[in-house]
Amino acid sequence: MKDEQIIKLWQSGLNKYQVSTYYMREYNQRIKVIRYDRRHRHERFMTKYEALRYVEKVILEEIRRNK
């Protein structure tokens, strides 16, 4: 999920917790597919706190840019 998609979800009325849940699910689905390869078997899944940290950073940058 790109930053523009995160901002679009947030502007559509979802709060940062809901957006971070969407982001985490999409990220973990991609990692699940990548982990089938032997070389990438140690890739970690994202926790809800890591997802929230990233989403908050993107939203704050958007708010500062529009100020």
N, C-alpha and C positions, 0 to 999 in steps of 0.2 A: 504494500500500500504506500503510495507516494504522499508527500506532504500536502499536495493540493487536494487529494481525496480526504485526508484527515480534516482539513479546514472546511471542505464542503459538507462533510457529515456534521461537524460542529456548528456550522452556520445554519444547517437545516433544523436545528433544535435539539440535537442530542447533547447530553452533558459529557464532560471529559471522561468519566468512568465508562460510559457506554461506548464511546469512541475507542477508548483503550482496549476494551473487550473485543471489539471488532478487529482492531489492529493485531492483538495477541493471537486471536484465532487464525487469521490469515497467515501470519508469520509462522505459527506452529504447523499449519498444514503444509506450507512450503518446506519447512525443515523435516517434516515426517517423510516426504518424498526424497529429499536429499540424503537422509540417513540410510536409505537402502543401499547406497553405494558404499563399498567397504572403506574407501578412503575417508569418507565423511561420517563415519559411524559415531564419532564422539561429539558431534554438534549438539549444542544444548538447546532445550526448549526455552521460550521466553516466559518469565513469570508475570503476574499481573502488575507487580510493582515496577518492573522494568518497562513494561508497555506504558504504564501511566506516566513514568518519568519522561519518556520520549514524546508522548502526546502533549503533555503539559508544555514542554519546550517548544514544540511547533506552534501551539496555540498562543503562547506568550510572544513569540516572535511576530506572529500575525497581528496581535493587538498592538504591539509597539510600532509596527510598520504603518498601521492605519491611524495612529494617533496624530 
